[in-house]
Amino acid sequence: MGISMGHILVVILVILVLFGAGRIPRLMEDIGKGISSFKKGLKEDEAPAKIEKKNDQDPS
């Protein structure tokens, strides 16, 4: 009882009916922007951690 091609087609058809063909590209664009923003936020959080490590290792 796995997912067959028929199941996938039914899901795609339901999504098209619910959202319409015009809204799906905009929805995907918004999801892409959200993922990019999330990755950018992760990189910004890592930068201060690296600076703190260097300061901890610096003998004063």
mmCIF file as gemmi writes it, N, C-alpha and C atoms, coordinates in Angstrom:
data_model
loop_
_atom_site.group_PDB
_atom_site.id
_atom_site.type_symbol
_atom_site.label_atom_id
_atom_site.label_alt_id
_atom_site.label_comp_id
_atom_site.label_asym_id
_atom_site.label_entity_id
_atom_site.label_seq_id
_atom_site.pdbx_PDB_ins_code
_atom_site.Cartn_x
_atom_site.Cartn_y
_atom_site.Cartn_z
_atom_site.occupancy
_atom_site.B_iso_or_equiv
_atom_site.pdbx_formal_charge
_atom_site.auth_seq_id
_atom_site.auth_asym_id
_atom_site.pdbx_PDB_model_num
ATOM 1 N N . MET Axp A 1 ? 0.83 -1.184 0 1 0 ? 1 A 1
ATOM 2 C CA . MET Axp A 1 ? 0 0 0 1 0 ? 1 A 1
ATOM 3 C C . MET Axp A 1 ? 0.877 1.251 0 1 0 ? 1 A 1
ATOM 4 N N . GLY Axp A 2 ? 1.533 1.482 -1.09 1 0 ? 2 A 1
ATOM 5 C CA . GLY Axp A 2 ? 2.351 2.679 -1.225 1 0 ? 2 A 1
ATOM 6 C C . GLY Axp A 2 ? 1.604 3.751 -1.997 1 0 ? 2 A 1
ATOM 7 N N . ILE Axp A 3 ? 2.308 4.816 -2.239 1 0 ? 3 A 1
ATOM 8 C CA . ILE Axp A 3 ? 1.725 5.919 -2.998 1 0 ? 3 A 1
ATOM 9 C C . ILE Axp A 3 ? 1.953 5.64 -4.478 1 0 ? 3 A 1
ATOM 10 N N . SER Axp A 4 ? 0.883 5.573 -5.222 1 0 ? 4 A 1
ATOM 11 C CA . SER Axp A 4 ? 0.998 5.305 -6.655 1 0 ? 4 A 1
ATOM 12 C C . SER Axp A 4 ? 0.882 6.607 -7.443 1 0 ? 4 A 1
ATOM 13 N N . MET Axp A 5 ? 1.093 6.517 -8.729 1 0 ? 5 A 1
ATOM 14 C CA . MET Axp A 5 ? 0.998 7.684 -9.602 1 0 ? 5 A 1
ATOM 15 C C . MET Axp A 5 ? -0.426 8.235 -9.593 1 0 ? 5 A 1
ATOM 16 N N . GLY Axp A 6 ? -1.407 7.378 -9.469 1 0 ? 6 A 1
ATOM 17 C CA . GLY Axp A 6 ? -2.803 7.818 -9.407 1 0 ? 6 A 1
ATOM 18 C C . GLY Axp A 6 ? -3.073 8.683 -8.19 1 0 ? 6 A 1
ATOM 19 N N . HIS Axp A 7 ? -2.501 8.292 -7.046 1 0 ? 7 A 1
ATOM 20 C CA . HIS Axp A 7 ? -2.664 9.087 -5.828 1 0 ? 7 A 1
ATOM 21 C C . HIS Axp A 7 ? -2.051 10.476 -5.993 1 0 ? 7 A 1
ATOM 22 N N . ILE Axp A 8 ? -0.866 10.509 -6.576 1 0 ? 8 A 1
ATOM 23 C CA . ILE Axp A 8 ? -0.18 11.788 -6.779 1 0 ? 8 A 1
ATOM 24 C C . ILE Axp A 8 ? -0.987 12.692 -7.706 1 0 ? 8 A 1
ATOM 25 N N . LEU Axp A 9 ? -1.539 12.128 -8.764 1 0 ? 9 A 1
ATOM 26 C CA . LEU Axp A 9 ? -2.346 12.923 -9.696 1 0 ? 9 A 1
ATOM 27 C C . LEU Axp A 9 ? -3.596 13.477 -9.028 1 0 ? 9 A 1
ATOM 28 N N . VAL Axp A 10 ? -4.228 12.684 -8.168 1 0 ? 10 A 1
ATOM 29 C CA . VAL Axp A 10 ? -5.421 13.158 -7.455 1 0 ? 10 A 1
ATOM 30 C C . VAL Axp A 10 ? -5.049 14.309 -6.531 1 0 ? 10 A 1
ATOM 31 N N . VAL Axp A 11 ? -3.942 14.203 -5.831 1 0 ? 11 A 1
ATOM 32 C CA . VAL Axp A 11 ? -3.506 15.275 -4.929 1 0 ? 11 A 1
ATOM 33 C C . VAL Axp A 11 ? -3.22 16.546 -5.721 1 0 ? 11 A 1
ATOM 34 N N . ILE Axp A 12 ? -2.539 16.425 -6.85 1 0 ? 12 A 1
ATOM 35 C CA . ILE Axp A 12 ? -2.246 17.593 -7.693 1 0 ? 12 A 1
ATOM 36 C C . ILE Axp A 12 ? -3.532 18.224 -8.205 1 0 ? 12 A 1
ATOM 37 N N . LEU Axp A 13 ? -4.479 17.398 -8.606 1 0 ? 13 A 1
ATOM 38 C CA . LEU Axp A 13 ? -5.765 17.903 -9.089 1 0 ? 13 A 1
ATOM 39 C C . LEU Axp A 13 ? -6.513 18.659 -7.993 1 0 ? 13 A 1
ATOM 40 N N . VAL Axp A 14 ? -6.514 18.125 -6.784 1 0 ? 14 A 1
ATOM 41 C CA . VAL Axp A 14 ? -7.187 18.794 -5.662 1 0 ? 14 A 1
ATOM 42 C C . VAL Axp A 14 ? -6.511 20.127 -5.365 1 0 ? 14 A 1
ATOM 43 N N . ILE Axp A 15 ? -5.19 20.169 -5.399 1 0 ? 15 A 1
ATOM 44 C CA . ILE Axp A 15 ? -4.465 21.422 -5.153 1 0 ? 15 A 1
ATOM 45 C C . ILE Axp A 15 ? -4.805 22.45 -6.217 1 0 ? 15 A 1
ATOM 46 N N . LEU Axp A 16 ? -4.864 22.024 -7.472 1 0 ? 16 A 1
ATOM 47 C CA . LEU Axp A 16 ? -5.225 22.95 -8.551 1 0 ? 16 A 1
ATOM 48 C C . LEU Axp A 16 ? -6.634 23.494 -8.371 1 0 ? 16 A 1
ATOM 49 N N . VAL Axp A 17 ? -7.555 22.651 -7.949 1 0 ? 17 A 1
ATOM 50 C CA . VAL Axp A 17 ? -8.935 23.099 -7.752 1 0 ? 17 A 1
ATOM 51 C C . VAL Axp A 17 ? -9.015 24.075 -6.585 1 0 ? 17 A 1
ATOM 52 N N . LEU Axp A 18 ? -8.309 23.783 -5.499 1 0 ? 18 A 1
ATOM 53 C CA . LEU Axp A 18 ? -8.377 24.642 -4.313 1 0 ? 18 A 1
ATOM 54 C C . LEU Axp A 18 ? -7.706 25.994 -4.531 1 0 ? 18 A 1
ATOM 55 N N . PHE Axp A 19 ? -6.529 25.993 -5.118 1 0 ? 19 A 1
ATOM 56 C CA . PHE Axp A 19 ? -5.758 27.226 -5.237 1 0 ? 19 A 1
ATOM 57 C C . PHE Axp A 19 ? -5.875 27.89 -6.598 1 0 ? 19 A 1
ATOM 58 N N . GLY Axp A 20 ? -6.202 27.155 -7.611 1 0 ? 20 A 1
ATOM 59 C CA . GLY Axp A 20 ? -6.244 27.72 -8.958 1 0 ? 20 A 1
ATOM 60 C C . GLY Axp A 20 ? -4.855 27.746 -9.564 1 0 ? 20 A 1
ATOM 61 N N . ALA Axp A 21 ? -4.792 27.689 -10.873 1 0 ? 21 A 1
ATOM 62 C CA . ALA Axp A 21 ? -3.499 27.616 -11.557 1 0 ? 21 A 1
ATOM 63 C C . ALA Axp A 21 ? -2.695 28.908 -11.407 1 0 ? 21 A 1
ATOM 64 N N . GLY Axp A 22 ? -3.359 30.042 -11.224 1 0 ? 22 A 1
ATOM 65 C CA . GLY Axp A 22 ? -2.654 31.317 -11.123 1 0 ? 22 A 1
ATOM 66 C C . GLY Axp A 22 ? -1.989 31.547 -9.785 1 0 ? 22 A 1
ATOM 67 N N . ARG Axp A 23 ? -2.544 30.975 -8.724 1 0 ? 23 A 1
ATOM 68 C CA . ARG Axp A 23 ? -2 31.224 -7.392 1 0 ? 23 A 1
ATOM 69 C C . ARG Axp A 23 ? -0.834 30.323 -7.047 1 0 ? 23 A 1
ATOM 70 N N . ILE Axp A 24 ? -0.708 29.188 -7.708 1 0 ? 24 A 1
ATOM 71 C CA . ILE Axp A 24 ? 0.343 28.238 -7.348 1 0 ? 24 A 1
ATOM 72 C C . ILE Axp A 24 ? 1.743 28.818 -7.571 1 0 ? 24 A 1
ATOM 73 N N . PRO Axp A 25 ? 2.038 29.476 -8.708 1 0 ? 25 A 1
ATOM 74 C CA . PRO Axp A 25 ? 3.384 30.063 -8.857 1 0 ? 25 A 1
ATOM 75 C C . PRO Axp A 25 ? 3.687 31.118 -7.789 1 0 ? 25 A 1
ATOM 76 N N . ARG Axp A 26 ? 2.704 31.918 -7.439 1 0 ? 26 A 1
ATOM 77 C CA . ARG Axp A 26 ? 2.922 32.924 -6.384 1 0 ? 26 A 1
ATOM 78 C C . ARG Axp A 26 ? 3.166 32.253 -5.041 1 0 ? 26 A 1
ATOM 79 N N . LEU Axp A 27 ? 2.443 31.171 -4.782 1 0 ? 27 A 1
ATOM 80 C CA . LEU Axp A 27 ? 2.618 30.433 -3.537 1 0 ? 27 A 1
ATOM 81 C C . LEU Axp A 27 ? 4.027 29.85 -3.461 1 0 ? 27 A 1
ATOM 82 N N . MET Axp A 28 ? 4.499 29.269 -4.557 1 0 ? 28 A 1
ATOM 83 C CA . MET Axp A 28 ? 5.849 28.706 -4.599 1 0 ? 28 A 1
ATOM 84 C C . MET Axp A 28 ? 6.903 29.8 -4.432 1 0 ? 28 A 1
ATOM 85 N N . GLU Axp A 29 ? 6.661 30.97 -5.012 1 0 ? 29 A 1
ATOM 86 C CA . GLU Axp A 29 ? 7.589 32.096 -4.869 1 0 ? 29 A 1
ATOM 87 C C . GLU Axp A 29 ? 7.67 32.537 -3.412 1 0 ? 29 A 1
ATOM 88 N N . ASP Axp A 30 ? 6.53 32.618 -2.751 1 0 ? 30 A 1
ATOM 89 C CA . ASP Axp A 30 ? 6.508 33.001 -1.341 1 0 ? 30 A 1
ATOM 90 C C . ASP Axp A 30 ? 7.226 31.972 -0.473 1 0 ? 30 A 1
ATOM 91 N N . ILE Axp A 31 ? 7.049 30.704 -0.785 1 0 ? 31 A 1
ATOM 92 C CA . ILE Axp A 31 ? 7.742 29.655 -0.033 1 0 ? 31 A 1
ATOM 93 C C . ILE Axp A 31 ? 9.247 29.778 -0.244 1 0 ? 31 A 1
ATOM 94 N N . GLY Axp A 32 ? 9.671 30.036 -1.475 1 0 ? 32 A 1
ATOM 95 C CA . GLY Axp A 32 ? 11.09 30.216 -1.773 1 0 ? 32 A 1
ATOM 96 C C . GLY Axp A 32 ? 11.689 31.399 -1.031 1 0 ? 32 A 1
ATOM 97 N N . LYS Axp A 33 ? 10.954 32.499 -0.977 1 0 ? 33 A 1
ATOM 98 C CA . LYS Axp A 33 ? 11.431 33.675 -0.239 1 0 ? 33 A 1
ATOM 99 C C . LYS Axp A 33 ? 11.548 33.365 1.25 1 0 ? 33 A 1
ATOM 100 N N . GLY Axp A 34 ? 10.599 32.612 1.769 1 0 ? 34 A 1
ATOM 101 C CA . GLY Axp A 34 ? 10.643 32.238 3.181 1 0 ? 34 A 1
ATOM 102 C C . GLY Axp A 34 ? 11.845 31.368 3.498 1 0 ? 34 A 1
ATOM 103 N N . ILE Axp A 35 ? 12.139 30.422 2.626 1 0 ? 35 A 1
ATOM 104 C CA . ILE Axp A 35 ? 13.297 29.551 2.83 1 0 ? 35 A 1
ATOM 105 C C . ILE Axp A 35 ? 14.586 30.363 2.76 1 0 ? 35 A 1
ATOM 106 N N . SER Axp A 36 ? 14.676 31.283 1.797 1 0 ? 36 A 1
ATOM 107 C CA . SER Axp A 36 ? 15.867 32.134 1.673 1 0 ? 36 A 1
ATOM 108 C C . SER Axp A 36 ? 16.053 32.992 2.916 1 0 ? 36 A 1
ATOM 109 N N . SER Axp A 37 ? 14.973 33.542 3.414 1 0 ? 37 A 1
ATOM 110 C CA . SER Axp A 37 ? 15.033 34.366 4.615 1 0 ? 37 A 1
ATOM 111 C C . SER Axp A 37 ? 15.475 33.539 5.82 1 0 ? 37 A 1
ATOM 112 N N . PHE Axp A 38 ? 14.975 32.326 5.916 1 0 ? 38 A 1
ATOM 113 C CA . PHE Axp A 38 ? 15.343 31.437 7.015 1 0 ? 38 A 1
ATOM 114 C C . PHE Axp A 38 ? 16.834 31.117 6.972 1 0 ? 38 A 1
ATOM 115 N N . LYS Axp A 39 ? 17.359 30.794 5.782 1 0 ? 39 A 1
ATOM 116 C CA . LYS Axp A 39 ? 18.78 30.485 5.639 1 0 ? 39 A 1
ATOM 117 C C . LYS Axp A 39 ? 19.64 31.699 5.97 1 0 ? 39 A 1
ATOM 118 N N . LYS Axp A 40 ? 19.199 32.883 5.549 1 0 ? 40 A 1
ATOM 119 C CA . LYS Axp A 40 ? 19.939 34.11 5.842 1 0 ? 40 A 1
ATOM 120 C C . LYS Axp A 40 ? 19.987 34.34 7.348 1 0 ? 40 A 1
ATOM 121 N N . GLY Axp A 41 ? 18.877 34.093 8.018 1 0 ? 41 A 1
ATOM 122 C CA . GLY Axp A 41 ? 18.835 34.238 9.468 1 0 ? 41 A 1
ATOM 123 C C . GLY Axp A 41 ? 19.77 33.267 10.169 1 0 ? 41 A 1
ATOM 124 N N . LEU Axp A 42 ? 19.863 32.051 9.667 1 0 ? 42 A 1
ATOM 125 C CA . LEU Axp A 42 ? 20.781 31.078 10.255 1 0 ? 42 A 1
ATOM 126 C C . LEU Axp A 42 ? 22.224 31.521 10.094 1 0 ? 42 A 1
ATOM 127 N N . LYS Axp A 43 ? 22.575 32.067 8.927 1 0 ? 43 A 1
ATOM 128 C CA . LYS Axp A 43 ? 23.943 32.524 8.694 1 0 ? 43 A 1
ATOM 129 C C . LYS Axp A 43 ? 24.285 33.694 9.607 1 0 ? 43 A 1
ATOM 130 N N . GLU Axp A 44 ? 23.327 34.585 9.834 1 0 ? 44 A 1
ATOM 131 C CA . GLU Axp A 44 ? 23.568 35.736 10.705 1 0 ? 44 A 1
ATOM 132 C C . GLU Axp A 44 ? 23.774 35.287 12.145 1 0 ? 44 A 1
ATOM 133 N N . ASP Axp A 45 ? 23.089 34.229 12.563 1 0 ? 45 A 1
ATOM 134 C CA . ASP Axp A 45 ? 23.249 33.727 13.921 1 0 ? 45 A 1
ATOM 135 C C . ASP Axp A 45 ? 24.588 33.023 14.105 1 0 ? 45 A 1
ATOM 136 N N . GLU Axp A 46 ? 25.119 32.4 13.043 1 0 ? 46 A 1
ATOM 137 C CA . GLU Axp A 46 ? 26.389 31.695 13.141 1 0 ? 46 A 1
ATOM 138 C C . GLU Axp A 46 ? 27.569 32.659 13.212 1 0 ? 46 A 1
ATOM 139 N N . ALA Axp A 47 ? 27.484 33.809 12.582 1 0 ? 47 A 1
ATOM 140 C CA . ALA Axp A 47 ? 28.6 34.753 12.536 1 0 ? 47 A 1
ATOM 141 C C . ALA Axp A 47 ? 29.011 35.226 13.933 1 0 ? 47 A 1
ATOM 142 N N . PRO Axp A 48 ? 28.102 35.668 14.806 1 0 ? 48 A 1
ATOM 143 C CA . PRO Axp A 48 ? 28.533 36.083 16.147 1 0 ? 48 A 1
ATOM 144 C C . PRO Axp A 48 ? 29.131 34.934 16.949 1 0 ? 48 A 1
ATOM 145 N N . ALA Axp A 49 ? 28.662 33.719 16.747 1 0 ? 49 A 1
ATOM 146 C CA . ALA Axp A 49 ? 29.206 32.579 17.472 1 0 ? 49 A 1
ATOM 147 C C . ALA Axp A 49 ? 30.663 32.348 17.088 1 0 ? 49 A 1
ATOM 148 N N . LYS Axp A 50 ? 31.012 32.521 15.816 1 0 ? 50 A 1
ATOM 149 C CA . LYS Axp A 50 ? 32.389 32.344 15.374 1 0 ? 50 A 1
ATOM 150 C C . LYS Axp A 50 ? 33.279 33.435 15.952 1 0 ? 50 A 1
ATOM 151 N N . ILE Axp A 51 ? 32.777 34.657 16.028 1 0 ? 51 A 1
ATOM 152 C CA . ILE Axp A 51 ? 33.548 35.77 16.589 1 0 ? 51 A 1
ATOM 153 C C . ILE Axp A 51 ? 33.808 35.521 18.069 1 0 ? 51 A 1
ATOM 154 N N . GLU Axp A 52 ? 32.804 35.032 18.79 1 0 ? 52 A 1
ATOM 155 C CA . GLU Axp A 52 ? 32.972 34.754 20.211 1 0 ? 52 A 1
ATOM 156 C C . GLU Axp A 52 ? 34.002 33.662 20.432 1 0 ? 52 A 1
ATOM 157 N N . LYS Axp A 53 ? 34.044 32.647 19.579 1 0 ? 53 A 1
ATOM 158 C CA . LYS Axp A 53 ? 35.035 31.581 19.706 1 0 ? 53 A 1
ATOM 159 C C . LYS Axp A 53 ? 36.438 32.149 19.551 1 0 ? 53 A 1
ATOM 160 N N . LYS Axp A 54 ? 36.639 33.031 18.564 1 0 ? 54 A 1
ATOM 161 C CA . LYS Axp A 54 ? 37.954 33.625 18.344 1 0 ? 54 A 1
ATOM 162 C C . LYS Axp A 54 ? 38.365 34.46 19.555 1 0 ? 54 A 1
ATOM 163 N N . ASN Axp A 55 ? 37.434 35.194 20.146 1 0 ? 55 A 1
ATOM 164 C CA . ASN Axp A 55 ? 37.739 36.02 21.306 1 0 ? 55 A 1
ATOM 165 C C . ASN Axp A 55 ? 38.083 35.159 22.513 1 0 ? 55 A 1
ATOM 166 N N . ASP Axp A 56 ? 37.451 34.008 22.65 1 0 ? 56 A 1
ATOM 167 C CA . ASP Axp A 56 ? 37.74 33.12 23.77 1 0 ? 56 A 1
ATOM 168 C C . ASP Axp A 56 ? 39.13 32.502 23.642 1 0 ? 56 A 1
ATOM 169 N N . GLN Axp A 57 ? 39.608 32.262 22.437 1 0 ? 57 A 1
ATOM 170 C CA . GLN Axp A 57 ? 40.902 31.635 22.207 1 0 ? 57 A 1
ATOM 171 C C . GLN Axp A 57 ? 42.041 32.65 22.237 1 0 ? 57 A 1
ATOM 172 N N . ASP Axp A 58 ? 41.748 33.92 22.12 1 0 ? 58 A 1
ATOM 173 C CA . ASP Axp A 58 ? 42.756 34.969 22.069 1 0 ? 58 A 1
ATOM 174 C C . ASP Axp A 58 ? 43.324 35.197 23.472 1 0 ? 58 A 1
ATOM 175 N N . PRO Axp A 59 ? 44.62 34.859 23.697 1 0 ? 59 A 1
ATOM 176 C CA . PRO Axp A 59 ? 45.19 35.086 25.037 1 0 ? 59 A 1
ATOM 177 C C . PRO Axp A 59 ? 45.461 36.572 25.264 1 0 ? 59 A 1
ATOM 178 N N . SER Axp A 60 ? 44.951 37.083 26.367 1 0 ? 60 A 1
ATOM 179 C CA . SER Axp A 60 ? 45.139 38.503 26.675 1 0 ? 60 A 1
ATOM 180 C C . SER Axp A 60 ? 45.882 38.662 27.965 1 0 ? 60 A 1
